[in-house]
Amino acid sequence: MPRAVSKDRVAARLALCCCLVFLATCGGSGDDGDVVKVTFWHGMGGPLGKVLTSLINEFNETHPDIEIESVSMGRYTALSQKIMAAVAAGKPPVMAQAYENWTIELIMSKSIIPIEDLIRGPNGLSEESLDDILPVFIRNNQWDGVIWSFPFNKSVRTLFYNKDLFEESGLDREHPPENWDEYFSFSQIITKDFDNDGYPEIWGTAGQVNVWMFGNLLLQNGGSFLDATGQRAAFNSSEGAEALAFMQKLLAGDVGFIAAGYEYQNDFLARKVGMIEGSTVSLAFMRGKYDFELGIAPLPGQKQRGVTIAGTNVVIFSKSTQRERDAAWTFIKWFTDTDQTARWAAGTGYAPIRRSAFQAEVLMAEFEQYPGLRDALGQLEYASFEPKIAGWYAGRRYLGERAIEAVLRGGADIQSSLDKAADKGDAEIGRLKRLQKELGL
């Protein structure tokens, strides 16, 4: 009997060992058989967040070996603060949305990897696929010729107008303004003060103190944000002064007004304003909230057509493992492929990043429902972007506060305000340029 018991114990131990080996090969943390979890920090909320969540859920369902853990910070300000704090603590997510001026700081601190390495890797993009991406989005994500980030939620500024108010004012409902002169004269015609109390019941236009609007006017007038060196402000040129003067004439005169937040958009929906500028994404927030025929058009031009893109890109952090990077890249590739970028655009108003998406059925249906949207998105073919250098974040703030707001709200002198903003911006750009040199970047 004792001998038999001993054999049973040996057999039990062997069975236990086999069981442990089996469990180790199919469930241990960090093993190749695991689901790869990719934390993704973003700032999407509201209707935009719902579309993003739906697409992430679809990806997770169709890619059982990868789980994208979506973490919404609600606002970009909170997202920026969380990213910088996490980087400082050495615990960033695997990937996150990032504006270009955040990205250059992350490059300088060696906190992210160049996505170019993944693009050129075994699971990368073919030259044909890269050529399908609109060139402005490739350039926007390059620093020194290297693609560090990838376009994610990009938009372009456009003109929205009330076709019914156009017709009631004697304007051609199918002829939005094509240049600055028409922009102003149409606003004059639409503006109505029915009771002659000096405050119109219907305004031609309205807007915000907005660097994006000024930048588009600057480009339309043949100006630029920076000089040929790319290291000094050039927005205080004569072209810049003329752009700000027109912005003042349009929004701080007799045909338009400056609103707090997005009240101007609500006034437009309530038929109190004839024309407004906004992101293509504004369409997602206006759907079903107006009782007139909506017109959509490219921004009016001046010496040339000019428009800058907005929105964030996605970056992958260097603290991630190779498996996490590969999984994050698999998601990025999927999200920005023709079908998904077309559905993302149709659901949110963000721009599709691929030319092929313009022929996708879901986006063609949007173009049919919203005439003019195709032409508005067509601005991407000649679009540009704001500077991506270290220091532009501060330079942009100085431009907004010390020039645009000072002129539109305070009636300050245009040229001296632009000069002051340029001087402050140059000082910050120079400081960070010296820091880059000290760090050997």
Rosetta blueprint (number, residue, H / E / L):
1 M L
2 P H
3 R H
4 A H
5 V H
6 S H
7 K H
8 D H
9 R H
10 V H
11 A H
12 A H
13 R H
14 L H
15 A H
16 L H
17 C H
18 C H
19 C H
20 L H
21 V H
22 F H
23 L H
24 A H
25 T H
26 C H
27 G H
28 G L
29 S L
30 G L
31 D L
32 D L
33 G L
34 D L
35 V L
36 V E
37 K E
38 V E
39 T E
40 F E
41 W E
42 H E
43 G L
44 M L
45 G L
46 G H
47 P H
48 L H
49 G H
50 K H
51 V H
52 L H
53 T H
54 S H
55 L H
56 I H
57 N H
58 E H
59 F H
60 N H
61 E H
62 T H
63 H L
64 P L
65 D L
66 I E
67 E E
68 I E
69 E E
70 S E
71 V E
72 S E
73 M L
74 G L
75 R L
76 Y H
77 T H
78 A H
79 L H
80 S H
81 Q H
82 K H
83 I H
84 M H
85 A H
86 A H
87 V H
88 A H
89 A H
90 G L
91 K L
92 P L
93 P L
94 V L
95 M E
96 A E
97 Q E
98 A E
99 Y L
100 E H
101 N H
102 W H
103 T H
104 I H
105 E H
106 L H
107 I H
108 M H
109 S L
110 K L
111 S L
112 I E
113 I L
114 P L
115 I L
116 E H
117 D H
118 L H
119 I H
120 R L
121 G L
122 P L
123 N L
124 G L
125 L L
126 S L
127 E H
128 E H
129 S H
130 L H
131 D H
132 D H
133 I E
134 L L
135 P H
136 V H
137 F H
138 I H
139 R H
140 N H
141 N L
142 Q E
143 W E
144 D L
145 G L
146 V E
147 I E
148 W L
149 S L
150 F E
151 P E
152 F E
153 N E
154 K E
155 S E
156 V E
157 R E
158 T E
159 L E
160 F E
161 Y E
162 N E
163 K H
164 D H
165 L H
166 F H
167 E H
168 E H
169 S L
170 G L
171 L L
172 D L
173 R L
174 E L
175 H L
176 P L
177 P L
178 E L
179 N E
180 W H
181 D H
182 E H
183 Y H
184 F H
185 S H
186 F H
187 S H
188 Q H
189 I H
190 I H
191 T L
192 K E
193 D L
194 F L
195 D L
196 N L
197 D L
198 G L
199 Y L
200 P L
201 E L
202 I E
203 W E
204 G E
205 T E
206 A E
207 G E
208 Q L
209 V L
210 N L
211 V H
212 W H
213 M H
214 F H
215 G H
216 N H
217 L H
218 L H
219 L H
220 Q H
221 N L
222 G L
223 G L
224 S L
225 F L
226 L E
227 D L
228 A L
229 T L
230 G L
231 Q L
232 R L
233 A E
234 A L
235 F L
236 N L
237 S L
238 S H
239 E H
240 G H
241 A H
242 E H
243 A H
244 L H
245 A H
246 F H
247 M H
248 Q H
249 K H
250 L H
251 L H
252 A L
253 G L
254 D L
255 V L
256 G E
257 F E
258 I E
259 A L
260 A L
261 G L
262 Y L
263 E H
264 Y H
265 Q H
266 N H
267 D H
268 F H
269 L H
270 A L
271 R L
272 K L
273 V E
274 G E
275 M E
276 I E
277 E E
278 G E
279 S E
280 T L
281 V L
282 S H
283 L H
284 A H
285 F H
286 M H
287 R L
288 G L
289 K L
290 Y L
291 D L
292 F L
293 E L
294 L E
295 G E
296 I E
297 A E
298 P L
299 L L
300 P L
301 G E
302 Q L
303 K L
304 Q L
305 R L
306 G L
307 V L
308 T E
309 I E
310 A E
311 G E
312 T E
313 N E
314 V E
315 V E
316 I E
317 F E
318 S L
319 K L
320 S L
321 T L
322 Q H
323 R H
324 E H
325 R H
326 D H
327 A H
328 A H
329 W H
330 T H
331 F H
332 I H
333 K H
334 W H
335 F H
336 T L
337 D L
338 T H
339 D H
340 Q H
341 T H
342 A H
343 R H
344 W H
345 A H
346 A H
347 G H
348 T H
349 G L
350 Y L
351 A L
352 P L
353 I L
354 R E
355 R H
356 S H
357 A H
358 F H
359 Q H
360 A L
361 E H
362 V H
363 L H
364 M H
365 A H
366 E H
367 F H
368 E H
369 Q H
370 Y L
371 P L
372 G L
373 L H
374 R H
375 D H
376 A H
377 L H
378 G H
379 Q H
380 L H
381 E H
382 Y L
383 A L
384 S E
385 F L
386 E L
387 P L
388 K L
389 I L
390 A L
391 G L
392 W H
393 Y H
394 A H
395 G H
396 R H
397 R H
398 Y H
399 L H
400 G H
401 E H
402 R H
403 A H
404 I H
405 E H
406 A H
407 V H
408 L H
409 R L
410 G L
411 G L
412 A L
413 D L
414 I H
415 Q H
416 S H
417 S H
418 L H
419 D H
420 K H
421 A H
422 A H
423 D H
424 K H
425 G H
426 D H
427 A H
428 E H
429 I H
430 G H
431 R H
432 L H
433 K H
434 R H
435 L H
436 Q H
437 K H
438 E H
439 L L
440 G L
441 L L
